[in-house]
């Protein structure tokens, strides 16, 4: 009798959550236009390709593109209008990141870590949601509220967006406002990511299972992901609850290429990523100093993007 009562309660709770309906999302305050998001993302992506070991393995590129395009078929992705692209970086850390406007980079470490295609779709859906909700340029807008209106209003004809933004201290790097998000933004990306998964035929519960796996594993390969993606309170529980609010779906979609991808990624040698430089405002030349004995050449410290371990 007690078991029956518990089962009835769980069923009632599930029906109540479904009746409440899925979470509705609204992008926050933003001084950038969508076109400026796209321009900024494309310019940054060109720099990423020069600085990080982006690989052209046709099996891996085709695979992540297939999964990405499947996620793009979801309503919220289509309505955003952003031209998502998907590339693979030879990096052993478990991570991925998406730039404003849609360029996404997926680490080989992530491809090796996922247990099934739905788990990969969960991370990719999470990153796509940051783009759709425009979290990067929202953060930039809030942090540079005074300087940005005049800068963006002048809209440089043929000029570099990232060069202009560097003048007010916005660029790439581990601490860039374009790639670092609040716990609230992470929570939104989790929940919207579950929507993209469900509409695409992937079980959103697999996103929760993968985050549980990362939390259980710990260690250097996972710490950067957890650092770059601050864990909202009860992350896995929130994803599970949202999945119950979604219309019932048939979560059976697969590209059929998962094992082939696993074989291909196991053969990739992962070099140590190069640091990603940021465009800086031009500085005046300093007067020449007298040579000092045993002076060591000065090295400029550079920061790496949130995918170096993201």
N, C-alpha and C positions, 0 to 999 in steps of 0.2 A: 504493500500500500504506500509506504514511504517512497519507494522507487517510482511508483506511478505518479505520486504527487510531485516529485522532483522533475520528472519528465514533462509533466503538464506545465509546470512553472517555466522550464526552459523553452518549451514550445511557445508559450504565451509571450515570453520576453522577446523571442525571435520575431513573432508576428508584430509586436508593438514597435520594435526597432524598424522593421520593414515599412510599417505604416508611417513612421516618422519621415521616411524618404532620405535619399542620399544628401550629403553635405553640399551646399551651394557655395561656389567660390567667386570672388570678385577681386581682380588685380588691384593692388594698392596704389597710392599716390605715385605719380611718375611724371617727370619733366621731359622724358625722352618720347619720341614718336616710335611706333613699331618699325618704321623704316630705319630709324637711327639704331634701334636694337640690332637689326639685321646687319647694318653696315659695321657696327662695332664688333659684332660676333665674327663676321667674315674677316675683318682686319686682324683681330686677335687670333683667329684660326690659322691664318697664313703665318703668323709668327710662331705659333705652336708647332706647325709642321717643320719649321726650320730648326727649332730648338729641342724638340722631343723626338725619340725614335719611333715615329709613326711608320708602321709597316704596311706593305702593299700585298700581303698574302691574299690571293683571290678567294680562297676558301673562307678565311676569317672575315674579310671585308664583306663578302656576299652574305655570310651568315648574320652578322650584326645588322646589316642593312635590311635583310628580310624581317628580322624581329622588329626593328625600328619602324619599318613601313607598316607592319601589322598594327603596331601601337598607334601609328598615325591615322589609322582608319577610324579610331574612336572619335566621337562627336567633339569633345573638348579640344582635341588636337586639330581637327579639321577647322573648327571655328576660329582657332588662333591665327591660321594662315601662315605660320612660320615654316620656312623651308628647311626642315631638319636634315642633317647629314650625319653619317656614322662612320667613324674610323677607329682603328685599333692601334694602341701604343704598346711597345715591348717594355713592360714594366711589371715586376713581380708583385707589387703591392696591390691589394684588393681594392680597386677604386674605379671611378668613372667621373667625368664632369661634362657639363654642357655649358656653352657660352651663350650670351644673349643672342636671340635671333635663331638659334637652332643647331650650330655645330656641336657634335658630341664626340667625345674621345673615351674609349673603353680600354682599360688595362688588360693585358694578357693575364695578369694575376687574378682578375675578376673572372675571366673566362675559365680559368683552371679551378676556381673555388666553387662555382655554382654546381649544384647537384642535379639540376634539371633546367629546361628552357624557361619555365615560368619564373624561376628565381632570377635569371638574367633579365627577363622582361620586367620584373619588379624594380630592379635597380635602374634600368633604362627608363621605365615609366616615371619613376621618382625624379630623375634628372630632366626628363621632358617637361614635367610639371613645373619645375623651377623656371623653365623658359616660358611656358604658357602663362604662368602667373607673373612673369616679368620681375622676379625677385631680385635679379642682379641690378637692373637699372632702377628699380624701386629703392634699393639700398643706397645706390649712388645719389639718387635724387634727394634722399633725406639727409645724407651726410654732407652734401655740397649745395645746400638750398640757396645760398647767397650767390655763389659764383656761376652756377650752371645756366640760369636763364639767359644771360647775355651770351654765354659761350655757345649754347645750342641755338639761340635765336639768330646768330650770325650765319649759321650753317655754311661751313667752308665749302666753297666750290672747288672740288677736286682735292681738298685737303684731307689729311689723315685724322680720323676720329680719335684713335688712341693717342696720337701725338697731341691733339688739343686737350684731351682729358688728362694727360700726364702733367699739363701745366697747372692743374688744380689738385694734383696728387692722386689721381685715379689711374690705376694701371693693373697689370697682372701681378701675381705673386701670392704667396701663402696667406697674406693678410688683406688681399684686395677685397673691397666691398662688393665687387662683381661676382666673387666666387665664395664668399663666406656668408652664411645665412643664419638667422636667429632660430631658436627652437620653434617659434610659431611658424616660420616659413618652412622648416623641416616637417612639421606636422601637416601643414597644408599639402606639401609635396607627397607625403606618404599617402594621404587620403585621396588626392586626385590621381596619384599613380595607381591606386587600387581601382579607380574608375576606368582608367585607360586599359588596365589588364583585363578587367571583367568584360568590357565591351569588345575586346580583341580575342576573347576566348581563353585567356589565361586565368588560373585560379589565384585571386588576390591573396589568399591565405599563404601562398608560397613566399610572398614578400616578407610577411611576418616570420615565417620559418627561417628565412635566410638571415634576417637581423638577429634572431635568437641564436643562430649558429655563430655569427660573428661575436656576439657578446660572450658566448661560452668559450670560444677559442682564445680570444685575447691575442697578445703578442704583437710584434712590430708590423706584420703584414696587414693586420686589421685595425690597429690603433689609429692610423691616419684617416681611414674611412670614418671611424667613430668620432674623430676630432673634427673632420671636415663637415660631418653631418651630426651636429649635436642631438643627442637622444631626447626627444620630447618625453614627458612623463608617460609611462605606460604605453610606449610606442607600439609594441606588438598587440596589446589589448585594443588600442584605438583602431588599428588596421582590421582586426577581427570584427569589431563592432560595426565598422563601416561596411565591411563585406556583407554583413547581415542586412544592411539597409538597401543594398543594391538589388535590382530585379534578378530573379533566378536566371542563371545562364548555364549553358553547356560548356564547361571549362575543359574542353578536349583538344583545343587547337595545338598543333605542333608543326614546325617546318619540316620535320623528318631528317634534319641535318645536324642534330645535336652531337651524336657520336662522331660524326665526321669532323665537326669543329673541335671536339676534344682531342682527337688524334692529331689534327693540324697544330693546335696550340701547344701540345706537349713537345713539339719539335722546335719551338721558337726559343732562341737564345736571347736572354733579356739583359742588354747592356745597362750600365748605370746611366740613368737619364742625365742629360745636360741641364744646367740651370737655365731657366727661362728669363731672359733680360726684359726690362721694361723700357719703353721710350721715355727719355728724360728731357726736360727743357734744356736748351743749349746754354752752357756755362761759359763765362769769360775765361780766357786763357790766363793762367797764373804766371807771375814773374818767375824766371828760371832761378833755382836755388843752387848754391854752391854744392858740389858733390861732397858727400859725407863718407868717411871711411867705413867699409863693410856695410854699406846701405843695401838693404834687400829691396827688390822691386815690389812696389805696392800693388796689391790685388784688389780689385773692386768686388765687394761682396754683392751677390745677386740672389734674388729669391726665386723660388720655383713655384709653379702653379699648384692649385689645390689638387691636381692629379699627380704630382710627383710621388705622393703617396696617396692621393685621392684617385 
